[in-house]
Amino acid sequence: WEVNRFMSAPVDVAEEGIAFEISPGSSFAAVARKLVNEGIIDSDFWYRVYARFSGEAIAVQAGEYLIEPGATPRSLLDLFTSGSVKLHSFTIVEGWNHRDLLQALQRNEAIDATMTDEDWPALLEELGAAVTHPEGLFLPETYRFPRNTTDRALLRQAYDLMQTVLEE
């Protein structure tokens, strides 16, 4: 009865919801402790008991999640095991040169910016591009991605999409 009551009670989040991040390699105990420390749940005891006996404790996936009002510990566990992470967006604007693109990538706080202007030749080689300059290789589009996606991964996606569009 206690477990069911706890797992069905709404968690304490603001009306606009709250972003909650689970770091890669985090144990379920660490996730539950973080929920308590951030004031989302009152206690982690019944949460850990439920997750351990249900077998879901080992299925929690890393990422940034949006916890919305009305969520319960049970729905949070479903969210954390589904991998339905919060997605961010980045738009490549038509007409940008490679410097504009790199600056915009570096300004986006959800992107793990690893590139500098000197890294373009190596990236073009990684992509298998037949040209030595990055202009016009990336499809102007809005891309959705989880937090901490690298700039290289996003550029690879934009390059691959451009190749697909050109083939069509």
Disulfide bonds with the S-S distance in Angstrom:
none
